[in-house]
Amino acid sequence: MQPGQEMYDFAGKLFPIGRSLTGEGVRDSLNMIREQIPELAIKSVPSGTRVFDWTIPQEWEIREGYIEDEAGNRIADYHKNNLHVMGYSTAVDKYVSLEELLQYIKVEESQPEVIPYVTSYYAPRFAFCMSKNERDALKPGTYHMFIDSRHFDGVLNYGELLLPGRSDKEVLLSTYICHPSMANNELSGPVLVTWLVKWLKSLDRRLSYRIVIVPETIGSVTYLSRNLEQMKQKTIAGFVLTCVGDERAYSYLESRKGNTLADRVMQNVLGFAHPDYITYSYLERGSDERQYNAPGVDLPVCDFCRSKYGEYPEYHTSADDMTLITPQGLEDSLNVMKQVIMALEYNRFYRVTCLCEPQLGKRGLYPTESRKGIYHEVKKITNLIAYADGTEDLIQISSRIGVPVEELIPIVDKLCEAGLFEILDDNKSNTPQ
């Protein structure tokens, strides 16, 4: 089975689970991911814990939620679609008129056929969500509003994994797992991270990889409150992976300053492989990159997406279902991130070891017979050598000479094996250029 189909099937297993900031849905999802990557550690932080300017909220548990008409028909039912109850709703058991009921119904006015995704994490209230068409079809009468939920001191859960490499310099891969049944936002991110980890485990890694799967915002704030100092010392690039499962255009959201190694490698890989990709300014941020880039945190983190959150019509609605993502969309995103990682693995400062052009022919790197049209492939080698003076890293040289990093990697290997390249201190690669 192709990786994309495996990823899609796994997303389908996760899809029905009711997730929120906290609770069994998050734990069940993390445990299912741990079945795929057993090394994943699932951590717990108690409610009420102060994390920078935030406080871990109480845990939310919901057993049932519905609106019922006088004939016993359920108009909205949490067990049929977990978007029908606003996230973190307080309990209610009340009979009301249609006029009063309408005060507690959320719809998406511009999309009359979809159920919106609505939450109230930090203010106690309750509400139901349904399509505008369903709301408008309600008849006058008495309705039963019922939500069996509770808030209690529990824990916030997140998953983390550190895959060590020969260097302690780290690449951060972060995604979030707090959304209920929506496929692109956000099951595609955790699924992509899961399959990236499977591949990374088989890679002869130079760099180390920090994998973080958290509830959005409060999860990344919590994680940073516990790990910030070592992350600031070790992180050379980081990526928030979100909304990566459809087959629309690729997109990338810049880091706060837009000039980090993460920005450069994403621009390089997408620029060669998918030149129609969309760049979003940090001013259009909206996910955990806000925390990783915050002043004083200042980690080199950008976003990788297909259809960016907030920019596609199905976003935060019931239309973001399993028909929106595809095996091909997931696999293509996996391949992009593999290219990004391989570019980072090889992104060092190389310097040619001899003066003037080296004689490549005697090393089997240059044709010994000269004829018209034979130099196209050779030009990649000679141009790489021409700029390998130790002042620019491989990503910069790739962009300068117009050759993708993945095509330069085998050439670098050959030149290193031949003793024609020396590797300088690659700590410089974390310096914005």
Secondary structure, DSSP 8 states (H G I E B T S, - for coil): --HHHHHHHHHHHHTT----SSSHHHHHHHHHHHHHSTT-EEEEEETT-EETTEE---EEEEEEEEEE-TTS-EEEETTT-TTSB-BT---EEEEEEHHHHGGGEE--TT-TTS-B--B-SSS----EE--HHHHHT--SSEEEEEEEEEEES-EEEEEEEEE--SS--EEEEEEE----S-STTTTHHHHHHHHHHHHHHHS--SSEEEEEEE-TTHHHHHHHHHHHHHHHHHEEEEEEE-S--SSS--EEE--SSS-SHHHHHHHHHHHHH-TT-EEE-GGG--STHHHHTSTTT---EEEEESS-TTSSTTTTBTTSSTTTS-HHHHHHHHHHHHHHHHHHHH--EEEESSSSS---GGGTSS-SS--TT--HHHHHHHHHHHH-EEEEEHHHHHHHHT--HHHHHHHHHHHHHTT-EEE--GGGGGS--
